[in-house]
Amino acid sequence: MPQLPGVSVLRLVLRQSVWSVGMGTVAGLVGAGAATQFPDSLLFGVATTDLAIFVTAPTLLLLVAAITCYLPARRATRLDPMRVLRHE
């Protein structure tokens, strides 16, 4: 069964967007893991390596990024390319 062109465009946009955000998230987690020694003396009652924070924040970031990339990409797949080019 052949795919619709809009589906492949949507998949391409989402794949590239989530990949970029994912790589930034991994880099941020590595940096945050390395920097946990500094604020250890400044925090009271909270561990600097709190697993809930290290899981929840990146998950929320990836979810929001996927939604914000999906909505405009889905809208763009519904447009007629020739009509858009004529309008320009």
Secondary structure, 3 states (H helix, E strand, C coil): CCCCHHHHHHHHHHHHHHHHHHHHHHHHHHHHHHHHHHHHHCCCCCCCCCHHHHHHHHHHHHHHHHHHHHHHHHHHHCCCHHHHHHHC
